[in-house]
C-alpha cells in the first residue's frame, strides 16, 4: 500500500501582514504549524519564501521540498517553548569547539589546521570578544568561563527563528565559532562548510573517498547552506 499524502486543495498562496509579523494563507485559509499554531513569520522575505514553497506544490504535498516551512515550524513549535535550553546547548559547543582541537601530527595536517582554523579564532576574538585557547590532542580542557558566558549570552539573544537556523549551523559543523561566522557573514557559507570538513578531507586524501560517507556529507552540506539562508531570512529587513 502506498503512503497517503495530503493533496493540494488551494489555488493561491499569499502573504498577509498580521500582529507579530507575516502569515501565509492558502485561498484565505491560515497556514498553521504541525502544533496547530498560526505560522507567523518574522520578516516579509521569509513569508515570501514560505508562500513560494506552498505555491510550488503540485498534486500531493511533499514536505521535503519545503525546507523554509519546516524550519519555521520548528522555530515556533520547538524552539520558542525552550529557547534558553536550546541556546545553552549550542553555546556549550564553545567549550570543545572543533577549531580548538588540533592534531599532533603529521606536520602537513597541523599546518593546514593552523592555516584554515586560526583566522576564524582570530575573528572570534575580534568580532565576538571571545578568545578561545587551542588544544593539542583529544583530551578536553575547559575554556575560560567568562569567555563562554559571553558567547552564551550572544546565543540567547537570538530570536527563535535565528536560533532554529543557528542550531544546524553549529551542530552540523561541530563548531560554535563557525556557526557565528556563517550567521554574521564573516565568510561564505560554502567556504565555512569546507573548513569544518578539513579533517575528513585530509583522511580522504590519504585513504581515498568513501562514497557512502560523501553522500551523507553532501546532504549535511545542503542542510548547512539552507540554515545560513534561513538565518538571513530571519533577520532580513
Residue pairs with C-beta under 8 A, 6 or more apart in sequence:
5 60
5 61
5 62
6 60
6 61
7 59
7 60
7 61
8 57
8 58
8 59
8 60
8 61
9 26
9 27
10 26
10 27
10 29
10 54
11 27
12 26
12 27
12 55
13 24
13 25
13 26
13 31
13 51
13 52
13 54
13 55
14 24
14 25
14 51
15 22
15 23
15 24
15 25
15 44
15 47
15 48
15 51
16 22
16 23
16 24
16 25
17 23
18 38
18 40
20 40
21 40
21 41
21 42
21 43
21 47
22 40
22 41
22 42
22 43
22 44
22 46
22 47
23 30
23 31
23 38
23 39
23 40
23 41
23 47
24 30
24 31
24 39
24 41
24 47
24 50
24 51
24 54
25 31
26 54
30 38
30 39
31 38
31 39
31 50
31 54
31 69
32 38
32 39
33 39
33 72
33 73
33 76
33 77
34 73
34 77
35 73
35 76
35 77
37 76
37 77
39 50
39 69
39 72
39 73
39 76
40 76
41 47
41 50
41 72
41 161
42 159
42 161
42 234
43 233
43 234
43 235
43 236
43 237
44 236
45 233
45 236
46 68
46 72
46 161
46 230
46 233
46 234
46 236
49 68
49 233
50 66
50 68
50 69
50 72
53 65
53 66
53 67
53 68
53 69
54 66
54 69
56 65
57 65
57 66
63 69
63 70
67 226
67 230
68 226
68 229
68 230
68 233
71 161
71 164
71 165
71 226
71 227
71 230
72 161
72 164
74 164
75 160
75 161
75 163
75 164
76 160
78 86
78 164
79 86
79 160
79 161
79 163
79 164
79 167
80 160
83 156
83 160
83 163
84 156
86 163
86 167
87 152
87 155
87 156
87 158
87 163
88 152
88 155
88 156
90 155
90 163
90 166
90 167
90 170
90 171
90 176
90 179
91 148
91 151
91 152
91 155
91 156
91 176
93 170
93 171
93 174
93 175
93 176
93 179
94 130
94 132
94 143
94 147
94 148
94 151
94 152
94 176
94 177
95 140
95 142
95 143
95 148
96 140
97 132
97 143
97 174
97 175
97 176
97 177
98 173
98 174
98 175
98 178
98 196
99 117
99 120
99 121
99 132
99 175
99 177
99 178
100 121
100 132
100 133
100 134
100 135
100 143
101 135
101 136
101 137
101 138
102 110
102 113
102 114
102 117
102 134
102 135
102 136
102 137
103 109
103 110
103 113
103 136
103 199
104 110
104 136
104 137
109 199
109 202
112 198
112 202
113 198
116 195
116 198
117 195
117 198
120 177
120 178
120 181
120 186
120 187
120 195
121 131
121 132
121 134
121 177
123 177
123 181
123 186
124 130
124 131
124 132
124 177
124 180
124 181
125 131
125 132
127 180
127 184
127 186
128 150
128 151
128 154
128 177
128 180
129 147
129 150
130 147
130 150
130 151
130 177
131 144
131 147
132 143
132 147
132 177
133 141
133 143
133 144
135 141
151 176
154 180
155 163
155 166
155 176
158 166
159 234
159 235
161 230
161 233
161 234
162 183
162 231
162 234
162 235
164 230
165 183
165 227
165 228
165 230
165 231
165 234
166 179
166 183
166 227
166 231
167 227
168 223
168 224
168 226
168 227
169 178
169 179
169 182
169 183
169 224
169 227
169 228
169 231
170 176
170 178
170 179
172 196
172 220
172 223
172 224
172 227
173 179
173 182
173 192
173 193
173 196
173 224
174 196
175 196
178 192
178 195
178 196
180 186
181 187
181 192
182 189
182 192
182 224
182 227
182 228
182 231
183 228
183 231
187 195
189 224
189 225
189 228
190 221
190 225
193 221
193 224
193 225
194 201
197 217
200 213
200 217
204 210
204 214
